Amino acid sequence: MEYGATQSSMLCYVGLQQQPTLPSPSNAHPPKASIPKITSPMRAAPVGYGWAGMEVKLPQMQKDGPTTQCATRHDGPWCNAVWDYILCWPPARANTSASQQCPPVQSLDTTKVLTKNCGPTGKWVGRDGTEIGTSEQGWTNYSMCYKTEVVQFMETLATLKAKKPQD
């Protein structure tokens, strides 16, 4: 399925509005009433408030499936609203970027900002910097959200590995 300005609607998630209980295999989803309906792309942007740890919410959201409809624009090419398995991204005009706060997940800094790029034909840009034709999510680089101490720890590990004598 092609995604872009020709699709009339796109389903996506939004941050849940109430604290869920920890999921179990038989009960891994929140009540349907806890997921608000989005009627405008502008209301889709402030996602990130009310999130618990990703390890709690992600299984719930994956089990429920997409339940919130986001508006799609038709005044030129746009990247549709999309769920990247952590955040719901609002629609973005071609050749622009969408930004939002990093989610409150362990090891991530919520004061930092994530950016997701929309390509020239209205498809989200992938990891290699080109538009993705087979994946509507594109790529979100969450490494820019890591807390300083996590980055320092990873740099220390890389340095130690580089200094390790070869067998």
QUILINLIN-V60088 format. One record per pair of residues at least 4 apart in sequence whose C-alpha atoms are under 7 Angstrom apart, sorted by sequence separation. I is the first residue (numbers start at 0). J is the second residue. D is the distance in whole Angstrom. If there is no record, write none. Layout:
# QUILINLIN-V60088
i:j:d
I:J:D
I:J:D
This chain:
# QUILINLIN-V60088
i:j:d
2:6:6
22:26:6
23:27:5
29:33:7
39:43:7
40:44:7
51:55:7
52:56:7
53:57:5
56:60:6
57:61:6
58:62:6
59:63:6
60:64:6
82:86:6
83:87:7
91:95:7
103:107:7
117:121:6
118:122:5
124:128:6
125:129:6
131:135:7
145:149:6
146:150:7
147:151:6
148:152:6
149:153:6
150:154:6
151:155:6
152:156:6
153:157:6
154:158:6
155:159:6
156:160:6
157:161:6
158:162:6
159:163:6
22:27:4
37:42:6
51:56:7
72:77:7
82:87:4
91:96:7
117:122:6
118:123:6
124:129:5
125:130:6
145:150:6
22:28:7
37:43:6
81:87:6
82:88:6
91:97:6
101:107:7
103:109:6
117:123:5
118:124:6
124:130:4
125:131:5
131:137:6
80:87:7
81:88:5
101:108:6
102:109:6
116:123:6
117:124:6
123:130:6
124:131:6
71:79:6
80:88:5
81:89:7
101:109:5
116:124:6
122:130:6
123:131:6
80:89:4
100:109:6
101:110:7
122:131:6
19:29:6
80:90:4
100:110:7
101:111:6
69:80:6
79:90:5
100:111:6
101:112:5
78:90:5
79:91:7
100:112:4
101:113:6
118:130:6
123:135:7
125:137:4
126:138:5
77:90:7
78:91:5
99:112:6
100:113:6
123:136:6
124:137:5
125:138:5
77:91:6
78:92:6
98:112:7
99:113:6
123:137:5
124:138:6
77:92:4
78:93:6
98:113:5
99:114:7
17:33:6
76:92:6
77:93:5
98:114:4
16:33:6
76:93:6
97:114:6
98:115:6
15:33:6
16:34:7
96:114:6
97:115:5
15:34:6
71:90:7
96:115:5
97:116:6
96:116:4
13:34:7
95:116:6
96:117:6
95:117:6
94:117:5
93:117:5
94:118:5
115:139:6
92:117:7
93:118:5
94:119:5
91:117:6
93:119:5
93:120:6
57:85:7
93:121:5
40:69:6
92:121:7
29:59:6
37:67:6
39:69:6
40:70:6
113:143:7
27:58:6
28:59:4
36:67:5
37:68:6
38:69:6
39:70:6
113:144:7
14:46:6
17:49:7
27:59:5
28:60:7
36:68:7
37:69:6
38:70:6
53:85:7
13:46:6
14:47:6
16:49:6
18:51:7
22:55:7
111:144:6
14:48:7
15:49:6
21:55:6
28:62:6
14:49:7
15:50:7
27:62:7
28:63:6
14:50:6
108:144:5
107:144:5
108:145:6
107:145:5
108:146:5
78:117:6
106:145:6
107:146:5
106:146:6
46:87:7
78:121:4
101:144:6
106:149:7
44:88:7
76:120:6
77:121:4
78:122:5
44:89:6
76:121:5
78:123:6
43:89:6
40:89:6
40:90:6
52:103:7
53:104:6
51:103:7
52:104:5
12:65:6
47:100:7
50:103:6
52:105:7
83:136:6
11:65:5
12:66:7
82:136:7
10:65:6
11:66:7
12:67:6
47:102:5
81:136:6
10:66:7
11:67:5
10:67:6
11:68:6
10:68:5
11:69:7
9:68:6
10:69:6
9:69:6
8:69:7
8:70:6
9:71:7
8:71:5
7:71:6
4:72:7
4:73:6
11:80:7
9:79:6
11:81:6
12:82:6
4:75:7
9:80:6
11:82:5
4:76:5
3:76:6
4:77:5
3:77:6
13:87:6
3:78:5
12:87:5
3:79:6
11:87:6
2:79:7
4:121:7
3:121:5
3:122:6
2:122:7
2:135:6
